[in-house]
């Protein structure tokens, strides 16, 4: 299998998990850097705490976030490594597009 296909297959769960607006907002909130509880993440959100919990579990299955216990609370934090790997996939796709456009431009400009 070509390297790009392998890379994309590994990042597909991340992109699927980020394809939901609520989950994307959770990632944005967690990107501030400090772990947050479900209560903190649900504060001001248009969905219930139970919905937030379900969304966090989807993100955790894609390894975008991790949860851990601290006292009686469960805190959630972003996994920047997984997002960096997904970013590399997007960079590879962008590079392929740039190459394809450069080839197209060269072909168009070389025609009489």
Residue pairs with C-beta under 8 A, 6 or more apart in sequence:
1 9
4 92
4 93
4 96
7 88
7 89
7 92
8 89
8 93
10 85
10 89
11 85
11 86
11 88
11 89
13 61
13 62
13 63
14 62
14 63
14 64
14 82
14 83
14 85
14 86
15 86
16 62
17 23
17 58
17 59
17 61
17 62
17 64
18 24
18 27
18 64
18 86
20 55
20 58
22 45
22 47
22 51
22 52
22 55
23 55
23 58
23 59
25 45
26 41
26 52
26 55
26 56
26 59
26 65
26 76
27 59
27 64
27 65
27 78
27 83
29 36
29 41
30 36
30 41
30 65
30 76
30 77
30 78
31 78
34 77
35 68
35 70
35 75
35 76
35 77
36 75
36 76
36 77
37 73
37 74
37 75
37 76
38 49
38 52
38 53
38 56
38 74
38 76
39 49
39 73
41 52
41 56
41 76
42 48
42 49
42 52
45 52
47 55
56 65
56 67
56 76
59 65
60 66
60 67
62 82
63 79
63 82
64 78
64 79
64 82
64 83
65 76
65 77
65 78
65 79
66 76
66 77
66 79
67 74
67 75
67 76
67 77
68 74
68 75
68 77
69 75
